[in-house]
Every structure is written in C-alpha cells, then in structure tokens.
Amino acid sequence: MPIQLEKAKELAPFTTFKLGGPAQYFIEVTNLTELLELLELGQVHGLPIFILGGGSNLLIRDDGFAGVVVRICLDACAIDRDALTVTIGAGRAMPQLVAELCGAGFGCLEWAGGLPGTFGGAVRGNAGCFGREIKDITISVRALNLQTRELRSFTNAECTFTYRTSYFKLQPEWLIVEATLTLVSGDVRMLTAAMTEKVNFRRERHPLEFPNAGSIFKNVPVEQASAAIIELATSRGKIKQDPFAVVPAAFIIDTCGLRGTTSGGAEVSMKHANFIVNVRQAHARDVLDLIALVKERVKTRFDTILEEEIQIV
C-alpha cells in the first residue's frame, strides 16, 4: 500500500513546548522501507524534509514547516545478554528505554532518568547530565543518508561526539536509524533507585508543570567564559562538571535578573532560569523574543554569547 501523507498537520501536539505552526505534509514511519519510499517521493516533488523525534529540545516557528515532517517511530530494542550490548531504534522513547533497561538489570542509562524525547535525539545531541554523556556508552551508530540513500555504520570515533552535539547534528543529511550501547549487569533495585532519584531531581528543580523544551542554552565551558563570569561563579560555588568544567547558563541568566521575564505567553522560568515555559498559550514568536533578550543581556553584561541547545525550525 502506498504511503499516505497528511496535509496541514498541526505540529504543536507532537512537541513538548506545545506550540508552533503546521506541517505542509506529515507522515509517521515505522520501518526503513516506508522511509525510503518517502524519500523517493520527496525527491520527485522537491520537498524539503524535517525529521521529528520526540519533540523535545525543539522550537517550531509559528508559520510551521513548508515541506514534509517525518515522525520517526523506529523503536525496536534488542538486548544481547552474552555480549552485554543493546541495539535501540531511534524512535524509542527515552523514559521507556531507561525504565526497561533498569528493570532488566542493566546499567548504562540510569543517569538519564527523566530525560525526555527519543533515543535518536539523545544520540544526535550527545545528551548528558550528572557528569555522564551518551558518547560514553555508544559503540556504534547506524544511519541513513537522506540524499544518497546510503546506509552505513559509524564507530564511536566517527560520530565525533562533543558537548551536546555529534557528526549527525552537524551533518543533518545523516539520519540516525539505530545505535548500539554497551551494558553493565547490575542490581535491579539499585538501578531503579538510581533512575528514580534522577527523575525526582528533575521534578523538583525543573518547571515540568508547564510545557517546555528543556534547557534553552548550553552551559558555558570555562575556557569560553569571560573572566567576570568565572570570578563570580567561582566565588558562589557555581562551577560544575558537565562532564567538564562549565558555568551553568541558568546561573548566568539569573545573575542578569531575567528570571520571571515574560513575552506574550512565554516566561523565563521562576523555577529554573535556563528554561522558557509556555505559561499562557504562548506563540513561538514569544519564545524567540525571550531568547533574543536573554542573549543580548548576557552579551552586554558579561561579554559572553550564549549558544542555543534547542533546535529552532
């Protein structure tokens, strides 16, 4: 049966921000055959393609996307107990994946408890927290070139993981299909407790009561921070390992007095200054205005440029 594209599909429900305009065309794909068929269609009609995962770490503009939005639903998960590896589809939801592995007695992602989005997005952005990163446990990544249709495997080194990015984020024509991680056998109760601790940490400190896209800006590596920021952060014990020494973006934004600043229905969170929250049916424009304001204030006061962690489409 030929694949079917939906027209004028609202994208806001597929994002954790719950805002943004519609897709000109929309489709969900559950296997490589469907994806390859779609790419042929896109090539014939000259339509740009945007790959949508779990919709976290993402801001879609109010006018939406003029092309085909492809929601990746490749969510297989195969554990090799002898080799202590797991191969996971890019569309697997991170909360589900972390719980499954901990429940099966395998450590590797318990530190990611409460992390939103999909596994493919986590690998693409080299997700990390509590001093750990996806790159630390990735053996290989299988990816499809959206332009040439080449399907190939990348070693960990070939993924060129760095802080909150990877080869696949810098070369978006390569779509992650699946990745293989290394596992460590562990005690189910201890792993589940570690995961739950991280989930609770997020609930207590992050404004999860409002739609949001997670951290808006990357933390600032100390070598990229101005002397004024480093001096202030050091005096207040705010330098942290992430997993290398950084000045938290939330601390910098808060120091600029921006906590609680609003634009339309969007707000710099009172709970965590590196979150912008959708408090009153915000528009994407409201969020973009706040992002611009925060960057301008930080540049003026500290001569430092904050870099967005979220993707803006």
C-alpha contacts under 8 A as a table, 3 or more apart, distances in Angstrom:
res1	aa1	res2	aa2	distance
3	I	34	E	7.01
3	I	37	E	7.47
3	I	38	L	7.27
4	Q	27	I	7.13
5	L	25	Y	5.86
5	L	26	F	5.56
5	L	27	I	5.38
6	E	9	K	6.34
6	E	25	Y	5.37
6	E	26	F	5.01
6	E	27	I	6.35
7	K	23	A	7.25
7	K	24	Q	5.64
7	K	25	Y	4.59
7	K	26	F	6.44
8	A	22	P	5.55
8	A	23	A	5.34
8	A	24	Q	4.82
8	A	25	Y	6.00
8	A	26	F	7.64
9	K	22	P	5.19
9	K	23	A	5.18
9	K	24	Q	6.83
9	K	25	Y	6.58
9	K	26	F	6.10
10	E	13	P	7.06
10	E	21	G	6.37
10	E	22	P	4.21
10	E	23	A	6.39
11	L	14	F	5.40
11	L	15	T	6.86
11	L	19	L	7.52
11	L	20	G	6.42
11	L	21	G	6.25
11	L	22	P	5.26
11	L	23	A	6.50
11	L	64	G	7.68
12	A	15	T	5.40
12	A	16	T	8.00
12	A	17	F	7.27
12	A	18	K	4.48
12	A	19	L	4.38
12	A	20	G	5.26
12	A	21	G	6.84
12	A	22	P	7.67
12	A	60	I	8.00
13	P	16	T	7.66
13	P	18	K	5.52
13	P	19	L	7.51
14	F	18	K	7.24
14	F	54	G	7.14
14	F	55	G	5.70
15	T	18	K	5.30
15	T	19	L	7.14
15	T	54	G	6.92
15	T	55	G	3.94
15	T	56	S	5.96
15	T	58	L	7.12
15	T	59	L	7.97
15	T	213	A	7.98
16	T	54	G	7.99
16	T	55	G	5.72
16	T	56	S	5.20
16	T	57	N	7.96
16	T	58	L	7.90
16	T	211	P	5.76
16	T	212	N	5.71
16	T	213	A	5.71
17	F	56	S	7.40
17	F	58	L	7.63
17	F	59	L	7.11
17	F	211	P	4.75
17	F	212	N	4.41
17	F	213	A	5.36
17	F	277	V	7.59
17	F	278	N	6.64
18	K	211	P	6.23
18	K	212	N	7.78
18	K	278	N	7.77
19	L	59	L	7.75
19	L	60	I	7.10
19	L	62	D	7.65
19	L	281	Q	7.83
19	L	282	A	7.00
19	L	283	H	6.23
19	L	284	A	6.37
20	G	59	L	7.07
20	G	60	I	4.67
20	G	61	R	5.08
20	G	62	D	4.60
20	G	63	D	7.15
20	G	64	G	6.04
20	G	283	H	6.83
20	G	284	A	5.79
21	G	60	I	6.74
21	G	61	R	6.15
21	G	62	D	4.41
21	G	63	D	4.84
21	G	64	G	3.69
21	G	65	F	7.23
22	P	63	D	6.97
22	P	64	G	4.56
22	P	65	F	6.43
23	A	26	F	6.10
23	A	64	G	5.57
23	A	65	F	4.81
23	A	66	A	6.31
23	A	67	G	6.75
23	A	68	V	6.70
23	A	69	V	6.17
24	Q	64	G	7.79
24	Q	65	F	6.23
24	Q	66	A	5.18
24	Q	67	G	5.35
24	Q	68	V	6.32
24	Q	69	V	7.83
25	Y	66	A	7.88
25	Y	67	G	6.03
25	Y	68	V	4.61
25	Y	69	V	6.20
26	F	68	V	5.50
26	F	69	V	4.78
26	F	70	V	5.99
26	F	71	R	7.70
27	I	68	V	7.55
27	I	69	V	6.51
27	I	70	V	5.18
27	I	71	R	6.24
28	E	70	V	5.75
28	E	71	R	4.61
28	E	72	I	6.08
28	E	73	C	6.60
29	V	32	L	7.78
29	V	34	E	5.84
29	V	35	L	6.06
29	V	70	V	7.02
29	V	71	R	6.38
29	V	72	I	5.53
29	V	73	C	5.72
29	V	74	L	7.29
30	T	34	E	7.02
30	T	35	L	7.99
30	T	72	I	6.74
30	T	73	C	4.80
30	T	74	L	5.05
30	T	75	D	7.87
31	N	34	E	5.65
31	N	35	L	6.56
31	N	73	C	7.65
31	N	74	L	6.00
32	L	35	L	4.93
32	L	36	L	6.08
33	T	36	L	5.24
33	T	37	E	6.23
34	E	37	E	5.12
34	E	38	L	6.19
35	L	38	L	5.07
35	L	39	L	6.26
36	L	39	L	5.06
36	L	40	E	6.40
36	L	149	R	7.45
37	E	40	E	5.27
37	E	41	L	6.48
38	L	41	L	4.99
38	L	42	G	6.19
39	L	42	G	4.97
39	L	43	Q	6.08
39	L	146	L	7.01
40	E	43	Q	5.08
40	E	44	V	6.25
41	L	44	V	5.15
41	L	45	H	6.30
42	G	45	H	5.31
42	G	46	G	5.60
42	G	47	L	4.99
42	G	48	P	6.99
42	G	49	I	7.32
42	G	68	V	7.70
43	Q	46	G	5.11
43	Q	47	L	6.78
47	L	67	G	5.18
47	L	68	V	6.60
48	P	66	A	7.45
48	P	67	G	4.94
48	P	68	V	6.28
49	I	67	G	5.85
49	I	68	V	4.81
49	I	69	V	5.87
49	I	70	V	7.06
50	F	67	G	7.56
50	F	68	V	6.27
50	F	69	V	4.82
50	F	70	V	6.10
51	I	69	V	5.95
51	I	70	V	4.91
51	I	71	R	6.06
51	I	72	I	6.97
52	L	55	G	6.39
52	L	69	V	6.58
52	L	70	V	5.72
52	L	71	R	4.58
52	L	72	I	6.29
53	G	56	S	7.90
53	G	71	R	5.81
53	G	72	I	5.66
53	G	73	C	7.81
53	G	91	G	6.32
53	G	117	G	6.87
53	G	118	T	5.86
53	G	120	G	7.35
53	G	121	G	6.52
54	G	91	G	7.57
54	G	93	A	7.07
54	G	116	P	7.53
54	G	117	G	4.16
54	G	118	T	5.00
54	G	121	G	7.62
55	G	58	L	5.89
55	G	117	G	6.27
56	S	116	P	6.44
56	S	117	G	5.17
56	S	212	N	7.97
56	S	213	A	5.14
56	S	214	G	6.96
57	N	117	G	7.84
57	N	213	A	4.63
57	N	214	G	5.81
57	N	215	S	7.46
57	N	216	I	7.67
57	N	309	E	7.22
57	N	310	I	4.55
57	N	311	Q	6.24
58	L	213	A	5.98
58	L	310	I	5.27
58	L	311	Q	4.79
58	L	312	I	6.03
58	L	313	V	7.63
59	L	213	A	7.32
59	L	284	A	6.97
59	L	310	I	6.96
59	L	311	Q	6.13
59	L	312	I	4.79
59	L	313	V	6.23
60	I	64	G	6.26
60	I	65	F	7.85
60	I	284	A	6.77
60	I	312	I	5.98
60	I	313	V	4.88
61	R	64	G	5.47
61	R	65	F	7.88
61	R	284	A	5.30
61	R	285	R	7.09
61	R	312	I	7.27
61	R	313	V	6.02
62	D	283	H	6.59
62	D	284	A	5.49
62	D	285	R	6.86
64	G	313	V	7.94
65	F	68	V	7.58
65	F	69	V	7.44
65	F	313	V	7.43
72	I	90	A	7.24
72	I	91	G	5.38
73	C	90	A	7.50
73	C	91	G	4.55
73	C	92	R	7.18
74	L	89	G	5.05
74	L	90	A	5.75
74	L	91	G	4.61
74	L	92	R	6.73
74	L	177	V	7.29
75	D	88	I	6.75
75	D	89	G	4.38
75	D	90	A	6.24
75	D	91	G	4.72
75	D	92	R	4.20
75	D	93	A	7.73
76	A	87	T	7.88
76	A	88	I	5.72
76	A	89	G	4.92
76	A	92	R	7.05
77	C	86	V	6.95
77	C	87	T	5.78
77	C	88	I	4.49
77	C	89	G	6.32
77	C	92	R	7.86
78	A	86	V	5.54
78	A	87	T	5.24
78	A	88	I	6.52
79	I	84	L	7.45
79	I	85	T	6.02
79	I	86	V	4.30
79	I	87	T	6.53
80	D	83	A	5.52
80	D	84	L	5.61
80	D	85	T	5.26
80	D	86	V	5.95
81	R	84	L	4.91
81	R	85	T	6.87
84	L	182	T	6.11
84	L	183	L	4.95
84	L	184	V	6.62
84	L	185	S	7.72
85	T	180	T	6.61
85	T	181	L	5.54
85	T	182	T	4.55
85	T	183	L	5.19
86	V	180	T	5.47
86	V	181	L	5.38
86	V	182	T	6.61
86	V	183	L	6.97
87	T	178	E	6.72
87	T	179	A	5.56
87	T	180	T	4.20
87	T	181	L	6.47
88	I	92	R	7.01
88	I	119	F	7.56
88	I	178	E	5.38
88	I	179	A	5.61
88	I	180	T	6.40
89	G	92	R	5.73
89	G	119	F	7.29
89	G	120	G	7.25
89	G	177	V	6.08
89	G	178	E	4.32
89	G	179	A	6.85
90	A	118	T	6.62
90	A	119	F	5.22
90	A	120	G	3.86
90	A	121	G	7.32
90	A	176	I	6.27
90	A	177	V	5.23
90	A	178	E	4.98
90	A	179	A	7.38
91	G	118	T	5.48
91	G	119	F	6.21
91	G	120	G	6.17
92	R	96	Q	7.48
92	R	97	L	6.69
92	R	118	T	5.42
92	R	119	F	5.50
92	R	120	G	7.57
93	A	96	Q	5.44
93	A	97	L	6.14
93	A	116	P	7.54
93	A	117	G	5.98
93	A	118	T	4.37
93	A	119	F	6.11
94	M	97	L	4.97
94	M	98	V	6.01
94	M	115	L	6.39
94	M	116	P	5.99
94	M	117	G	5.88
94	M	118	T	5.11
94	M	119	F	5.46
95	P	98	V	5.37
95	P	99	A	6.25
95	P	113	G	6.67
95	P	114	G	6.01
95	P	115	L	6.39
95	P	116	P	6.42
95	P	117	G	7.94
96	Q	99	A	5.31
96	Q	100	E	6.13
97	L	100	E	5.11
97	L	101	L	6.25
97	L	119	F	7.99
98	V	101	L	5.41
98	V	102	C	6.19
98	V	109	L	5.75
98	V	110	E	6.17
98	V	112	A	6.93
98	V	113	G	6.38
98	V	195	M	7.70
99	A	102	C	5.27
99	A	103	G	5.89
99	A	113	G	7.81
99	A	192	T	7.43
99	A	195	M	7.67
100	E	103	G	5.08
100	E	104	A	6.14
101	L	104	A	5.09
101	L	105	G	6.39
101	L	106	F	5.24
101	L	107	G	6.88
101	L	109	L	7.62
102	C	105	G	5.13
102	C	106	F	5.38
102	C	107	G	6.22
102	C	109	L	7.87
102	C	110	E	6.58
102	C	188	V	5.99
102	C	191	L	5.36
102	C	192	T	5.55
102	C	195	M	7.62
103	G	106	F	7.50
103	G	188	V	5.64
103	G	191	L	7.73
103	G	192	T	6.66
104	A	188	V	6.67
105	G	185	S	5.99
105	G	186	G	5.10
105	G	187	D	5.51
105	G	188	V	4.51
105	G	191	L	7.07
106	F	183	L	5.98
106	F	184	V	5.49
106	F	185	S	4.76
106	F	186	G	5.47
106	F	187	D	7.79
106	F	188	V	7.59
106	F	191	L	7.71
107	G	110	E	6.23
107	G	183	L	5.84
107	G	184	V	4.94
107	G	185	S	6.10
107	G	186	G	5.98
107	G	191	L	6.64
108	C	111	W	7.70
108	C	137	I	6.80
108	C	181	L	7.92
108	C	182	T	7.11
108	C	183	L	5.56
108	C	184	V	6.44
109	L	112	A	5.30
109	L	113	G	7.38
110	E	113	G	5.64
110	E	191	L	6.27
110	E	192	T	7.39
110	E	194	A	6.11
110	E	195	M	4.66
110	E	198	K	8.00
111	W	129	C	7.14
111	W	130	F	6.81
111	W	132	R	7.23
111	W	194	A	7.08
111	W	195	M	6.16
111	W	198	K	6.50
112	A	115	L	5.36
112	A	128	G	7.55
112	A	129	C	7.08
112	A	195	M	7.09
112	A	198	K	7.10
113	G	195	M	4.64
113	G	196	T	6.52
113	G	197	E	7.77
113	G	198	K	5.15
113	G	199	V	5.05
114	G	195	M	7.84
114	G	198	K	6.54
114	G	199	V	4.44
114	G	200	N	7.98
114	G	202	R	6.72
115	L	199	V	7.92
117	G	121	G	6.71
117	G	122	A	7.34
118	T	121	G	5.33
118	T	122	A	6.37
119	F	122	A	5.00
119	F	123	V	6.30
120	G	123	V	5.21
120	G	124	R	6.06
120	G	176	I	6.04
120	G	177	V	7.28
120	G	178	E	7.00
120	G	179	A	7.90
121	G	124	R	4.99
121	G	125	G	6.06
122	A	125	G	5.34
122	A	126	N	5.70
122	A	127	A	4.86
122	A	134	I	7.19
123	V	126	N	4.88
123	V	127	A	6.46
123	V	134	I	6.16
123	V	135	K	7.59
123	V	166	S	7.80
124	R	127	A	7.86
124	R	165	T	6.38
124	R	166	S	5.78
124	R	167	Y	7.72
124	R	168	F	5.67
124	R	169	K	5.65
124	R	176	I	7.43
125	G	164	R	4.83
125	G	165	T	4.39
125	G	166	S	6.17
125	G	169	K	6.60
126	N	133	E	6.20
126	N	134	I	5.32
126	N	135	K	6.21
126	N	161	F	6.49
126	N	162	T	7.18
126	N	163	Y	6.87
126	N	164	R	4.78
126	N	165	T	5.29
126	N	166	S	6.38
127	A	133	E	5.70
127	A	134	I	5.74
127	A	164	R	5.89
128	G	131	G	7.03
128	G	132	R	5.33
128	G	133	E	4.01
128	G	134	I	6.31
128	G	164	R	7.38
128	G	242	D	7.57
129	C	132	R	5.44
129	C	133	E	6.62
129	C	242	D	6.55
129	C	243	P	7.70
130	F	242	D	6.77
130	F	243	P	7.45
131	G	241	Q	6.11
131	G	242	D	4.93
131	G	243	P	4.15
131	G	244	F	7.76
132	R	136	D	7.13
132	R	242	D	7.43
132	R	243	P	6.19
133	E	136	D	5.64
133	E	137	I	7.82
133	E	243	P	7.65
134	I	137	I	5.80
134	I	138	T	6.31
135	K	138	T	5.21
135	K	156	N	7.24
135	K	161	F	6.24
137	I	181	L	5.39
137	I	182	T	5.45
137	I	183	L	7.80
138	T	141	V	7.63
138	T	156	N	6.16
138	T	179	A	7.25
138	T	180	T	6.11
138	T	181	L	4.56
138	T	182	T	6.51
139	I	155	T	6.41
139	I	156	N	5.54
139	I	179	A	7.62
139	I	180	T	5.53
139	I	181	L	5.34
139	I	182	T	6.47
140	S	153	S	6.64
140	S	154	F	5.48
140	S	155	T	4.58
140	S	156	N	5.41
140	S	179	A	5.74
140	S	180	T	5.38
140	S	181	L	7.31
141	V	153	S	5.57
141	V	154	F	5.07
141	V	155	T	6.59
141	V	156	N	7.44
141	V	159	C	7.63
141	V	176	I	6.95
141	V	177	V	7.74
141	V	178	E	6.06
141	V	179	A	4.19
141	V	180	T	6.38
142	R	151	L	7.19
142	R	152	R	5.72
142	R	153	S	4.31
142	R	154	F	6.20
142	R	176	I	6.08
142	R	177	V	5.63
142	R	178	E	5.30
142	R	179	A	5.84
143	A	151	L	5.79
143	A	152	R	5.74
143	A	153	S	6.36
143	A	154	F	7.66
143	A	174	W	5.97
143	A	175	L	5.21
143	A	176	I	4.26
143	A	177	V	5.05
143	A	178	E	7.00
144	L	149	R	6.13
144	L	150	E	5.67
144	L	151	L	4.47
144	L	152	R	6.64
144	L	174	W	5.49
144	L	175	L	5.10
144	L	176	I	6.49
144	L	177	V	6.68
145	N	148	T	5.57
145	N	149	R	4.99
145	N	150	E	5.15
145	N	151	L	6.43
145	N	173	E	5.54
145	N	174	W	4.46
145	N	175	L	6.22
146	L	149	R	5.54
146	L	150	E	7.83
146	L	173	E	5.22
146	L	174	W	6.15
146	L	175	L	6.79
147	Q	173	E	6.45
154	F	157	A	7.82
154	F	158	E	5.52
154	F	159	C	6.22
155	T	158	E	5.10
155	T	159	C	6.44
156	N	159	C	5.27
156	N	160	T	7.16
156	N	161	F	7.81
157	A	160	T	5.54
157	A	161	F	7.62
158	E	167	Y	7.59
159	C	166	S	5.87
159	C	167	Y	5.09
159	C	168	F	7.23
160	T	166	S	5.50
160	T	167	Y	5.48
161	F	164	R	7.83
161	F	165	T	6.00
161	F	166	S	4.31
161	F	167	Y	6.74
162	T	165	T	5.43
162	T	166	S	6.04
164	R	218	K	7.78
164	R	309	E	7.44
165	T	168	F	7.89
165	T	169	K	5.95
165	T	170	L	7.46
166	S	169	K	5.34
166	S	170	L	6.46
167	Y	170	L	5.18
167	Y	171	Q	5.83
168	F	171	Q	4.94
168	F	172	P	5.54
168	F	173	E	7.70
168	F	174	W	5.73
168	F	175	L	6.96
168	F	176	I	7.36
169	K	172	P	5.48
171	Q	174	W	6.12
172	P	175	L	6.79
176	I	179	A	7.63
186	G	190	M	7.63
186	G	191	L	6.86
187	D	190	M	5.35
187	D	191	L	6.08
188	V	191	L	5.20
188	V	192	T	5.92
189	R	192	T	5.17
189	R	193	A	6.00
190	M	193	A	5.07
190	M	194	A	6.18
191	L	194	A	5.07
191	L	195	M	6.20
192	T	195	M	5.05
192	T	196	T	6.05
193	A	196	T	5.06
193	A	197	E	6.07
194	A	197	E	5.13
194	A	198	K	6.53
195	M	198	K	5.30
195	M	199	V	6.34
196	T	199	V	4.95
196	T	200	N	6.09
197	E	200	N	5.21
197	E	201	F	6.11
198	K	201	F	4.94
198	K	202	R	6.37
199	V	202	R	5.32
199	V	203	R	6.36
200	N	203	R	4.97
200	N	204	E	6.10
201	F	204	E	5.30
201	F	205	R	6.22
202	R	205	R	5.30
202	R	206	H	5.27
203	R	206	H	5.65
203	R	207	P	7.33
203	R	208	L	6.39
205	R	271	K	6.65
205	R	272	H	6.78
206	H	271	K	6.41
206	H	272	H	5.95
206	H	275	F	7.85
207	P	210	F	6.09
207	P	212	N	7.91
207	P	269	S	6.93
207	P	271	K	5.91
207	P	272	H	6.78
207	P	275	F	7.51
207	P	277	V	7.54
208	L	211	P	6.86
208	L	212	N	7.38
210	F	277	V	5.87
210	F	278	N	6.05
210	F	279	V	6.19
211	P	277	V	5.84
211	P	278	N	5.30
211	P	279	V	7.47
212	N	275	F	7.02
212	N	276	I	6.33
212	N	277	V	4.88
212	N	278	N	6.23
213	A	216	I	7.07
213	A	275	F	7.57
213	A	276	I	7.64
213	A	277	V	7.90
213	A	310	I	7.19
214	G	275	F	6.10
214	G	310	I	7.86
215	S	218	K	7.30
215	S	274	N	5.42
215	S	275	F	5.25
215	S	276	I	7.98
215	S	309	E	6.75
215	S	310	I	7.30
216	I	274	N	5.78
216	I	275	F	5.81
216	I	276	I	6.93
216	I	308	E	5.77
216	I	309	E	5.44
216	I	310	I	5.57
217	F	249	A	6.40
217	F	274	N	6.54
217	F	306	L	6.33
217	F	307	E	5.52
217	F	308	E	4.26
217	F	309	E	4.71
217	F	310	I	7.08
218	K	248	P	8.00
218	K	249	A	6.50
218	K	306	L	7.03
218	K	307	E	5.78
218	K	308	E	6.00
218	K	309	E	5.10
219	N	246	V	6.05
219	N	247	V	5.89
219	N	248	P	4.72
219	N	249	A	4.70
219	N	250	A	7.94
219	N	306	L	7.98
220	V	224	Q	6.45
220	V	225	A	6.20
220	V	246	V	5.22
220	V	247	V	5.11
220	V	248	P	6.38
220	V	249	A	6.45
220	V	306	L	7.29
221	P	224	Q	5.41
221	P	225	A	6.44
221	P	244	F	7.54
221	P	245	A	6.07
221	P	246	V	4.16
221	P	247	V	6.27
222	V	225	A	5.04
222	V	230	I	6.85
222	V	245	A	6.00
222	V	246	V	5.08
222	V	247	V	6.25
224	Q	304	T	7.79
225	A	229	I	6.29
225	A	230	I	6.51
225	A	247	V	7.56
225	A	304	T	6.28
226	S	229	I	5.38
226	S	230	I	6.39
226	S	302	F	6.47
226	S	303	D	6.61
226	S	304	T	6.33
227	A	230	I	5.14
227	A	231	E	6.01
228	A	231	E	5.24
228	A	232	L	6.19
228	A	302	F	6.57
229	I	232	L	5.23
229	I	233	A	5.93
229	I	247	V	7.77
229	I	252	I	7.51
229	I	302	F	6.51
230	I	233	A	5.17
230	I	234	T	5.84
230	I	239	I	7.90
230	I	247	V	7.27
231	E	234	T	5.25
231	E	235	S	6.16
232	L	235	S	5.22
232	L	236	R	6.40
233	A	236	R	5.24
233	A	237	G	6.03
233	A	238	K	4.84
233	A	239	I	5.88
233	A	247	V	6.79
233	A	251	F	7.87
234	T	237	G	5.03
234	T	238	K	5.98
234	T	239	I	5.96
235	S	238	K	7.78
238	K	247	V	6.71
238	K	248	P	7.24
238	K	251	F	7.46
239	I	245	A	6.44
239	I	246	V	5.79
239	I	247	V	5.13
239	I	248	P	7.14
240	K	244	F	7.56
240	K	245	A	5.52
240	K	246	V	5.57
240	K	247	V	6.57
240	K	248	P	7.30
241	Q	244	F	4.54
241	Q	245	A	4.55
241	Q	246	V	6.16
242	D	245	A	6.37
242	D	246	V	6.47
247	V	251	F	7.37
247	V	252	I	7.59
248	P	251	F	5.37
248	P	252	I	6.70
249	A	252	I	5.13
249	A	253	I	6.13
249	A	273	A	7.98
249	A	274	N	6.14
249	A	306	L	7.60
250	A	253	I	5.18
250	A	254	D	5.96
250	A	272	H	6.60
250	A	273	A	4.75
250	A	274	N	4.45
251	F	254	D	5.13
251	F	255	T	6.02
251	F	273	A	7.39
252	I	255	T	5.12
252	I	256	C	6.47
252	I	298	V	7.26
253	I	256	C	5.19
253	I	257	G	6.83
253	I	258	L	5.97
253	I	259	R	7.23
253	I	273	A	6.14
253	I	274	N	7.01
253	I	294	V	6.92
253	I	298	V	6.94
254	D	257	G	5.16
254	D	258	L	5.64
254	D	259	R	5.58
254	D	273	A	5.83
255	T	258	L	7.58
256	C	297	R	6.87
256	C	298	V	6.78
256	C	301	R	7.52
258	L	261	T	5.39
258	L	268	V	6.87
258	L	273	A	7.46
258	L	294	V	7.27
259	R	268	V	5.42
259	R	269	S	6.05
259	R	270	M	5.35
259	R	272	H	7.82
259	R	273	A	5.41
260	G	267	E	5.95
260	G	268	V	5.03
260	G	269	S	5.62
260	G	270	M	5.04
260	G	273	A	7.99
261	T	267	E	5.64
261	T	268	V	5.32
261	T	269	S	7.94
261	T	290	L	7.94
262	T	265	G	7.15
262	T	266	A	5.65
262	T	267	E	4.27
262	T	268	V	6.39
262	T	290	L	7.30
263	S	266	A	5.37
263	S	267	E	6.41
263	S	286	D	5.21
263	S	287	V	7.27
263	S	289	D	6.90
263	S	290	L	6.40
264	G	280	R	7.79
264	G	282	A	6.26
264	G	283	H	7.57
264	G	286	D	5.54
265	G	278	N	6.12
265	G	279	V	5.63
265	G	280	R	4.31
265	G	281	Q	5.56
265	G	282	A	3.89
265	G	283	H	6.92
265	G	286	D	6.71
266	A	276	I	6.61
266	A	277	V	5.63
266	A	278	N	4.82
266	A	279	V	5.78
266	A	280	R	6.83
266	A	281	Q	7.92
266	A	282	A	5.27
266	A	283	H	7.61
266	A	286	D	5.74
266	A	287	V	5.87
266	A	290	L	7.80
267	E	276	I	5.44
267	E	277	V	5.35
267	E	278	N	6.73
267	E	279	V	6.76
267	E	287	V	7.89
267	E	290	L	7.70
268	V	272	H	7.91
268	V	273	A	5.84
268	V	274	N	7.28
268	V	275	F	6.07
268	V	276	I	4.51
268	V	277	V	6.45
268	V	290	L	7.48
269	S	272	H	5.34
269	S	273	A	5.29
269	S	274	N	7.35
269	S	275	F	5.52
269	S	276	I	5.56
269	S	277	V	6.02
270	M	273	A	6.37
272	H	275	F	5.76
273	A	276	I	7.51
276	I	287	V	7.03
276	I	290	L	7.96
278	N	281	Q	6.32
278	N	282	A	5.41
279	V	282	A	6.82
282	A	286	D	6.31
282	A	287	V	7.63
283	H	286	D	5.33
283	H	287	V	6.96
284	A	287	V	5.19
284	A	288	L	6.25
285	R	288	L	5.02
285	R	289	D	6.08
286	D	289	D	5.18
286	D	290	L	6.41
287	V	290	L	5.14
287	V	291	I	6.20
288	L	291	I	5.02
288	L	292	A	6.20
289	D	292	A	5.18
289	D	293	L	6.18
290	L	293	L	4.97
290	L	294	V	6.07
291	I	294	V	5.27
291	I	295	K	6.23
292	A	295	K	5.25
292	A	296	E	6.12
293	L	296	E	5.15
293	L	297	R	6.17
294	V	297	R	5.26
294	V	298	V	6.16
295	K	298	V	5.27
295	K	299	K	6.03
295	K	305	I	6.44
295	K	306	L	5.90
296	E	299	K	5.16
296	E	300	T	6.08
297	R	300	T	5.14
297	R	301	R	6.12
298	V	301	R	5.29
298	V	302	F	5.59
298	V	303	D	6.83
298	V	304	T	6.29
298	V	305	I	6.92
298	V	306	L	7.41
299	K	302	F	5.51
299	K	303	D	4.39
299	K	304	T	4.83
299	K	305	I	5.51
299	K	306	L	7.86
300	T	303	D	5.71
300	T	304	T	7.96
308	E	311	Q	7.51
